Amino acid sequence: MCSTPKPKRKVKAKVTNDSVGILSSMSSKKRQSFAKRANQVSERRIEIEKLKSIKNKSINKQNIKTNTKKKTKTVSSWLYKLLNTSVSDITNKIASKLLRSIT
């Protein structure tokens, strides 16, 4: 058996050989008002896309700023500090801690 879903309602439609467009069946006044509404909708869509792109750019800039802050925090890790300090400073700190623990 086929597992594809079957429609619950039967669709009744007329089949014609003529392909008549929506606009050709309208009067000229209706076509003009339809065209005006369609142009307004397309302009709104364009504005929405522009706003989305502006928001995406600002979000990307914020992500770049936060990413650079995270990188600077990882650079100042304990391993970085340990590798950049001199051997004499490390031995002095260890010796002072040992002396404090003895006394």
N, C-alpha and C positions, 0 to 999 in steps of 0.2 A: 504494500500500500504506500501511497505517496504521503509524505508528512507535511506538505505545504498547506497552509491554512486556506480555507475556502470562505468567500464572503458570506455574511449572514443574510444580506439582502440582495435581491436580484436587481440589477441596474437596467432600467428600461431607457433605451436611447434610440433615436432614429438614425439610420445610416443613410447618408446622401453621397452622391458622386460629386456634387459641387463643394468646393472649399471656399466658403465666403468668410472674409475677415470680419472681425468685430466692428472695426471702424467703417467699413464700407456699408454696413447695414444701418449706421446711424445717420441722423440728419447733420447738416453742417454746424448748427449751433451746438448740438450735443458733442460733436467731434472737437470743436474748439474748447468747450469747457473740460472735456476729458483730457485734452492735450495740456491745458493749463494745470489741472490737478496732477497729471503725471510729471510735468516739469517741476512743480513744487515738491513733490515727493522725492524726485531724483536729487534736487538741490539739498533737501534735508539729509538725504543719505550721504551726500558728499561732505556736508558739514559735520555729520556724526563721525565719518571716517577721519576727517582732519583732527577732530577733538581726540579721538582714540589714539592717533599717531602722536599727538602732542603729549598725552598722558603717558604713553609708552616711553617716549623719549625722556620725560622727567623721571619716570620710575627707573629707567636704565642709568641715568645720572646718579640717582640716589644709591643704587646698587653698587656703582663704581666707587662712590665715596665710602660706603660701608666696607667694601672689599679692601680698600687701601688701609682703612683703620685696622682691620683684622690682620693684615699683613704686618703692620708695624708692631702689633701686640705679639705676634709669633716670633718676630726678630729679637725681642727682648726676653727670650726664655732663659731659664737657668743654664742650659747648655751653652748658649751663646755667651752669656756672662762668664761662664767658667772657661771657655776657650779663649776669650779675649783678655782675661786677667793674667798678670804675670805670675810665674811660679813662686816668687818670693812673697807676693801678697797672699797666695793660697797657704803657704807654709806658715806665715805669720798668723793668719786667722785660725788655722788648726792648732797651732801652739798656744794661742791665747785661750781658746776654748778648753784645751786640755788642762792648762793651768787653773782655770776657773773651776773645772770639775774636781781637781785634786784638792783645792782649798776649801 
